[in-house]
Amino acid sequence: TGLGNCHRIDLAFLFGEWSAWRGAPMLRGADLRDYWRMGRRLRAHWAAFARTGNPNLDGGPQWRPVGGQEAAVTS
């Protein structure tokens, strides 16, 4: 995309206020239907995690806890 790392791109989907983000280069050309769909999905994952400690939803990607050697970050 030529944008490099898009840190904070999740905020546009989390807070869901298109008018505040429509001019953001990282969302240029985005289909508004995709924007709303992805935002609802992201908020559902966050809500599931807040309620249960598990972000997984039926029919979606399954995240598993990371620990031990998996959690090690190397450079």
C-alpha positions as CSV (number, residue, x, y, z in Angstrom):
1,T,0.0,0.0,0.0
2,G,3.0,2.3,0.4
3,L,1.9,3.1,3.9
4,G,4.3,0.9,5.8
5,N,3.1,0.0,9.3
6,C,-0.4,1.2,10.0
7,H,-0.2,1.5,13.7
8,R,-3.6,2.4,15.3
9,I,-5.6,1.3,12.3
10,D,-7.7,-0.8,14.7
11,L,-9.0,2.4,16.3
12,A,-11.1,3.3,13.3
13,F,-12.8,-0.1,13.4
14,L,-13.1,-0.2,17.2
15,F,-14.8,3.2,17.6
16,G,-16.7,2.9,14.4
17,E,-17.1,6.6,13.5
18,W,-16.5,6.7,9.8
19,S,-16.8,10.5,9.6
20,A,-13.8,10.8,11.9
21,W,-11.6,8.4,9.8
22,R,-12.8,8.6,6.2
23,G,-9.8,10.9,5.3
24,A,-7.2,8.6,6.8
25,P,-4.7,7.4,4.2
26,M,-4.8,3.8,5.5
27,L,-8.6,3.6,4.8
28,R,-8.5,5.3,1.4
29,G,-10.7,3.5,-1.1
30,A,-12.3,1.3,1.6
31,D,-15.7,0.0,0.9
32,L,-18.0,1.3,3.6
33,R,-19.8,-2.0,3.9
34,D,-16.5,-3.8,4.6
35,Y,-15.6,-1.1,7.1
36,W,-18.8,-1.7,9.1
37,R,-18.6,-5.5,8.8
38,M,-15.0,-5.6,10.0
39,G,-15.7,-3.1,12.8
40,R,-18.6,-5.2,14.1
41,R,-16.4,-8.3,14.1
42,L,-13.5,-6.6,15.9
43,R,-15.8,-5.2,18.6
44,A,-17.4,-8.6,19.0
45,H,-13.9,-10.2,19.6
46,W,-13.0,-7.5,22.1
47,A,-16.4,-7.9,23.9
48,A,-16.0,-11.6,24.1
49,F,-12.5,-11.2,25.6
50,A,-13.8,-8.7,28.2
51,R,-16.6,-11.0,29.2
52,T,-14.9,-14.3,29.3
53,G,-11.1,-13.8,28.8
54,N,-11.5,-15.7,25.5
55,P,-11.7,-13.6,22.2
56,N,-12.8,-16.5,20.1
57,L,-16.1,-16.4,18.3
58,D,-18.0,-19.2,16.5
59,G,-17.0,-19.3,12.8
60,G,-14.0,-17.1,13.2
61,P,-10.3,-17.5,13.6
62,Q,-9.3,-19.2,16.8
63,W,-6.7,-17.6,18.9
64,R,-4.9,-19.7,21.4
65,P,-3.0,-18.5,24.5
66,V,0.7,-18.0,24.1
67,G,3.1,-18.9,26.8
68,G,6.4,-20.4,27.6
69,Q,8.8,-20.6,24.7
70,E,6.1,-19.4,22.3
71,A,6.1,-16.0,24.1
72,A,9.8,-15.4,23.6
73,V,10.7,-12.6,21.3
74,T,13.9,-12.7,19.5
75,S,15.6,-10.2,17.3
